[in-house]
Every structure is written in C-alpha cells, then in structure tokens.
Amino acid sequence: MTPQEKAQQLYNDAYMRWCHELSHDKNVLTAKNICIYICNEVLGYMGADRGYEFWTKVKQEIKKL
C-alpha cells in the first residue's frame, strides 16, 4: 500500500466512523485532524524505525486531501 492509499483509507475510515453527521466543512477538517493525530501517535512510537518515512509521507498526503 502506498502512502497515498493509506492516507485515503485513514481519511475514509475517520470520515465514516466519526464525522458523517457534521456539516461538510467540519467533516473534512475533523477527519483530517483525526488522521493527523493517528499518524503522530504512530510516529511517536516508532522513532527512527523503518516505517517512519512511510508514516511521514502518509501524514503529508492527509494534509493534501
């Protein structure tokens, strides 16, 4: 899975689980914030592990959505 695909998957999951009842603008912002929070949590536990670059790219892709 590419960082772009993972970013889209996280966003879709966050949107459908937690944001679908909000207004559209709040949906997008809230879903992105949830995804960025998840990425930060993963990165915080990884340190300089092999997946660090992948999750950094996922976080960048989420910001582009």
C-alpha positions in Angstrom: 0.0 0.0 0.0 1.3 3.4 -0.9 1.3 6.4 1.4 -1.4 8.0 -0.7 -3.6 4.9 -0.5 -3.1 4.7 3.3 -3.9 8.3 3.7 -7.1 7.9 1.7 -8.0 4.8 3.7 -7.5 6.5 7.1 -9.5 9.6 5.9 -12.4 7.5 4.6 -12.5 5.5 7.9 -12.4 8.6 10.1 -15.0 10.3 8.0 -17.4 7.4 8.0 -16.9 6.5 11.7 -16.8 9.9 13.4 -17.7 12.7 11.0 -20.6 11.8 8.8 -23.1 13.7 10.9 -21.3 17.0 10.9 -21.5 19.7 8.2 -19.3 19.1 5.2 -16.6 21.7 6.1 -16.4 20.3 9.7 -16.3 16.8 8.3 -13.3 17.3 6.3 -11.4 19.2 8.9 -12.3 16.8 11.7 -11.4 13.7 9.6 -8.1 15.2 8.7 -7.3 16.1 12.3 -8.2 12.6 13.4 -5.9 11.1 10.8 -3.0 13.5 11.6 -3.4 12.6 15.3 -3.2 8.9 14.4 -0.1 9.5 12.3 1.5 11.4 15.1 0.8 8.6 17.6 2.3 6.0 15.3 5.3 8.2 14.6 5.8 8.8 18.3 6.1 5.1 19.0 8.3 4.4 16.0 11.3 6.7 16.4 13.6 6.1 13.5 12.2 2.7 12.6 11.8 1.6 9.0 8.2 2.8 8.9 8.9 6.3 10.0 9.4 7.6 6.4 6.1 5.8 5.3 4.1 7.4 8.1 5.6 10.8 7.5 4.5 10.5 3.9 1.0 9.4 4.9 0.7 12.5 7.1 1.8 14.7 4.2 -0.8 13.1 2.0 -3.5 13.6 4.5 -2.8 17.3 4.6 -3.2 17.4 0.8 -6.7 15.8 0.9 
